Amino acid sequence: MNFFEYQDKARRNSGVLITLFSAAVIGLVAITTVFVAFLASYSDLRDPAVDTSLVGIISHLGWETVAGIAITITAIVGLASLFRLRQLAGGGRAVAESLGGRKINTSPDGLAEQRALNVVEEMALASGTPVPDVYILEDGAINAFAAGYSPNDAVIGLTRGCIEQLDRDELQGVVAHEFSHIFNGDMRLNIRIVGLLHGILVIGLVGSWLLRGSYWGGRSSRGRMPVFAAGMGLVAIGYTGTFFGNLIKSAVSRQREYLADASAVQFTRNKQGIAGALKKIAQHVPGSNLQATNASEFSHMYFASGLKASFAGLFATHPPLDARITRLDPQWQTGAYTGESSIAAMADSDPAAVSHMHSPHNATSGEKPASAAADTASNPYQATLADIVEVVDNNIANPSHQQCAQGKVLLAEIPSLLKAAAHDPFAARALVYGLLIADEKASVHRAAQLDLLAKIAHPAVLREFEKLAPELAQIGTHLRLPLLDLCIPALKSLAPQQFQIFKRNVIKLLRADGKIEIWEWALYRVLIHGLEHNPDRHRKLGATKKSTKVLADAHQFLLATMAHADCSDYLAAKRAFEAGVHLLGMGAVALPARGDMTLQRLDKAVAIARDTPALQKPALLKALATTMSHDGIVDGREVELLRAIADCLDCPMPPLTLTAAAQATRPSQAPAETA
């Protein structure tokens, strides 16, 4: 099963889960309604002439009254769920902060935090996703979690025990496990479960409130008894509903943990990494039990069980440690593993963390890792259509072991000065400006952008840009998107007003010479898609996502854009376009003229194509790849465009494998839009 099948299954599982919880809520509402109706007519029921059967009670009270009670209870449960979901609208950040987490992306404190940040960044670069925010929970237990609604607002949470007790391979296994939850669509489901359970729990909370009121609220014990009885009944009903709700939550969660363990092994090709982490939890005195006051609410999100076992494992959100370990290491015997804290070995296991901790923000710009190519301005891609199809089929949100290793190489290849700038909210703005400034070949465009930047940028940001510019001019095209991905967490730290100014400056910079090149659009889209939850919601007005015609038109426009971006000759572009259209089975379709390829229309096409059913997205990406590679040459900017479109379709594409032989980047022949 690949990423697209998982996404389709996740949507179906969401429907099943909602159905189960809805059934539980309906049952809860029905029982509560009967109970309240009984209390409301209790005084009359003592009359022997009154029918005390269920139908009799309802008839005596009146069907309108009973319906009103049911609607009121349903509204209370629904509003409570919506209120909790509203509290968690911030996605992963809201969950992490609720558990007391501290974000470390911009200022890791100590070697352990830097190493943890390195591991997360390597996995993100390998998978082609924006770098998630990383939070540290000051808890001695060994545990972790991934939370959010989508990869764009995902966070990775790691406990202090996790980053200090595990060695690098074990930590990588844990992080890969959490990335699997991000890729497989588990996070959105997890947050919805929190909201639904809170709605069920509110019945019991109302009962608890009535119990307290019965104790403090009246002089007569006779007057307090009905309130006490109502409170006891609602507590019993509410917590019974919570009991069954937690059973559903636990049953759903347990199976997904096995899948995430298997995915982590596939990413890292190292069973001993994640198995070692589980073994250390088994031997660790605090285990994986978290101390946060509301840890139980998010228990289904953790790497390992965050709570002590109860009710013979009925509420266990995770399989037993022994079962998980033996699946990974069949030879393991319970209690046979002992290990020491990995802090002493960190310098040996992750020298990159040490060097990064000691590299100043204004590190020498001339430093280059040994792995960098002699001519970093060259284009390192030499991929065939088969290579790209392989990535689409097997590596979307599912990076191979080689791609995970390449993520580490990419992170090491980025010069220390640029890496430090990407982690600083102030310097990251200058870095993005630098990535969007045209190269020396487009001297007129570059001059217009530099003149405008001098007028609109903060003087300190301008100084940072001047410091970074020489280094940016030397990096290869394959590092541009990884640099943008590294900047995302720092830019998320900007205040809303700062972000709006930054966004306006970026748009002005792109339009400085009256046109926007398609390559500039690609970088801008990756940036905004990583920073804004749903940047295209206003572009789909009037377009029904269920309309096959609307989706087909959007797909054709994306193919036409790719064809014109790749070829200045109309006939060559037409042949490339027809190859992509044929793969999608659309029949004969005319290629729109280059002048019709406005970026406003491209934005809308991407927004509509994002609603393509999950199982149809691979065909679209393959058609785009077919169009792109029709001339037999794939250059860095074409790869950027393909990855930008894939990113906007919520299909994170890993970077293509770099080749030893570099081919020179062809001059840009992309269509441009008049501003």
Stockholm file with secondary structure:
# STOCKHOLM 1.0

chainA/1-675         MNFFEYQDKARRNSGVLITLFSAAVIGLVAITTVFVAFLASYSDLRDPAVDTSLVGIISHLGWETVAGIAITITAIVGLASLFRLRQLAGGGRAVAESLGGRKINTSPDGLAEQRALNVVEEMALASGTPVPDVYILEDGAINAFAAGYSPNDAVIGLTRGCIEQLDRDELQGVVAHEFSHIFNGDMRLNIRIVGLLHGILVIGLVGSWLLRGSYWGGRSSRGRMPVFAAGMGLVAIGYTGTFFGNLIKSAVSRQREYLADASAVQFTRNKQGIAGALKKIAQHVPGSNLQATNASEFSHMYFASGLKASFAGLFATHPPLDARITRLDPQWQTGAYTGESSIAAMADSDPAAVSHMHSPHNATSGEKPASAAADTASNPYQATLADIVEVVDNNIANPSHQQCAQGKVLLAEIPSLLKAAAHDPFAARALVYGLLIADEKASVHRAAQLDLLAKIAHPAVLREFEKLAPELAQIGTHLRLPLLDLCIPALKSLAPQQFQIFKRNVIKLLRADGKIEIWEWALYRVLIHGLEHNPDRHRKLGATKKSTKVLADAHQFLLATMAHADCSDYLAAKRAFEAGVHLLGMGAVALPARGDMTLQRLDKAVAIARDTPALQKPALLKALATTMSHDGIVDGREVELLRAIADCLDCPMPPLTLTAAAQATRPSQAPAETA
#=GR chainA/1-675 SS CCHHHHHHHHHHHHHHHHHHHHHHHHHHHHHHHHHHHHHHTHHHHTSTTSCCSHHHHHHHHCHHHHHHHHHHHHHHHHHHHHHHHHHTTTTHHHHHHHTTCEECSSCCCSHHHHHHHHHHHHHHHHHTCCCCEEEEECCSSCCEEEECSSGGGCEEEEEHHHHHHSCHHHHHHHHHHHHHHHHTTHHHHHHHHHHHHHHHHHHHHHHHHHHHHHHHSCSCHHHHHHHHHHHHHHHHHHHHHHHHHHHHHHHHHHHHHHHHHHHHHHHHSCHHHHHHHHHHHHHSSSTTCCCCTTGGGGGGGBSSCCSCCCGGGTTCSSCCHHHHHHHHCTTCCTTCCCCCCGGGGHHHHCHHHHHHHHSCTTCCTTCCCTTSCSSTTSBCCCCCHHHHHHHHHHTTTCCCHHHHHHHHHHHHHSCHHHHHHHTSHHHHHHHHHHHHSCCGGGHHHHHHHHHHHHHHSCHHHHHHHHHHHHHHTTSCGGGHHHHHHHHHHHHHTSCHHHHHHHHHHHHHHHTTTSEEEHHHHHHHHHHHHHHSSCTTGGGGTTCCTTCHHHHHHHHHHHHHHHHHHHCSSHHHHHHHHHHHHHHHTCCSCCCCCGGGCCHHHHHHHHHHHTTSCGGGHHHHHHHHHHHHTTTSCCCHHHHHHHHHHHHHTTCCCCCCCCCSSCBCCCCCCCCEEEC
#=GC SS_cons         CCHHHHHHHHHHHHHHHHHHHHHHHHHHHHHHHHHHHHHHTHHHHTSTTSCCSHHHHHHHHCHHHHHHHHHHHHHHHHHHHHHHHHHTTTTHHHHHHHTTCEECSSCCCSHHHHHHHHHHHHHHHHHTCCCCEEEEECCSSCCEEEECSSGGGCEEEEEHHHHHHSCHHHHHHHHHHHHHHHHTTHHHHHHHHHHHHHHHHHHHHHHHHHHHHHHHSCSCHHHHHHHHHHHHHHHHHHHHHHHHHHHHHHHHHHHHHHHHHHHHHHHHSCHHHHHHHHHHHHHSSSTTCCCCTTGGGGGGGBSSCCSCCCGGGTTCSSCCHHHHHHHHCTTCCTTCCCCCCGGGGHHHHCHHHHHHHHSCTTCCTTCCCTTSCSSTTSBCCCCCHHHHHHHHHHTTTCCCHHHHHHHHHHHHHSCHHHHHHHTSHHHHHHHHHHHHSCCGGGHHHHHHHHHHHHHHSCHHHHHHHHHHHHHHTTSCGGGHHHHHHHHHHHHHTSCHHHHHHHHHHHHHHHTTTSEEEHHHHHHHHHHHHHHSSCTTGGGGTTCCTTCHHHHHHHHHHHHHHHHHHHCSSHHHHHHHHHHHHHHHTCCSCCCCCGGGCCHHHHHHHHHHHTTSCGGGHHHHHHHHHHHHTTTSCCCHHHHHHHHHHHHHTTCCCCCCCCCSSCBCCCCCCCCEEEC
//
